[in-house]
């Protein structure tokens, strides 16, 4: 005969078995959920006649995603040649300028002595022929030394600096030493020629490529051994950030009388995928297609493109990365 204690034990065993089966079923259900792809009806994928992927976004989802578009405007800018170089150490220029000042002071003194000796000797006063000749030799020697230093200044730093008045040159050297201004030497690639000597350029310092510096440009008298090509000196202010001697720079030098037309694409519109750069072009209100921007030049305003995207094209300027994600998810679902 079954006792009440045995009945209770049997009931407890059944309850534990049911609980264990329920827990196992829940774990399996969770595993099944993990294996399923995330369902999304925001994007619909198709292909056009050329085989390119077209992604359609429902109007409600477009607003939720935050997609914004913009019509590309025509941009006309001068054709530029890119030159490369580095910021120069102003210490050699400062030393040379000091030598020039000393030589000028010595010449002023010897010139005054020479004129005095010449006058006294002509008047048969207290100046002998030997005194006159000594003063003359000192004057001519100081004059020759000053001219040699001026020639060195022109050969090493260009005629622009050599033609400055001593006070103007001293002010420039002071600004360079104090890092309020900087001077760079840049060289255009071999074969690039300028019909007219350029006077301005936009400089970009390594590490600050998004901040263009307006520079005054003048020809450099010598060619750098390691960079064969037409060389220039570039003077610029250093208000935005500190410029350290030796820092690498690139310069975009405009060619006089030339221009090119293109469009500027905001950085927010560009997505990177498969090692390339793309934008989403709007076909109509709900459909978009991904276009590679090539060739493109990165500027401080964005990407300047002269081909494959014409003025009047409407592109996505906000939400492009989300579109790419939706496109890739949709492709995965199609493959599955």
Secondary structure as UniProt FT lines:
FT   HELIX           4..35
FT   STRAND          43..47
FT   TURN            49..50
FT   STRAND          53..57
FT   HELIX           59..65
FT   STRAND          68..71
FT   STRAND          74..77
FT   STRAND          80..87
FT   HELIX           91..122
FT   TURN            123..124
FT   HELIX           129..157
FT   HELIX           159..162
FT   HELIX           166..177
FT   TURN            178..179
FT   STRAND          181..188
FT   TURN            190..191
FT   STRAND          200..205
FT   TURN            206..207
FT   TURN            209..210
FT   STRAND          213..219
FT   TURN            225..226
FT   STRAND          231..237
FT   TURN            245..246
FT   STRAND          248..254
FT   TURN            256..257
FT   STRAND          260..265
FT   HELIX           267..269
FT   STRAND          271..273
FT   TURN            274..275
FT   STRAND          276..282
FT   STRAND          287..292
FT   STRAND          296..299
FT   TURN            300..301
FT   STRAND          302..305
FT   TURN            311..312
FT   STRAND          314..318
FT   HELIX           320..335
//
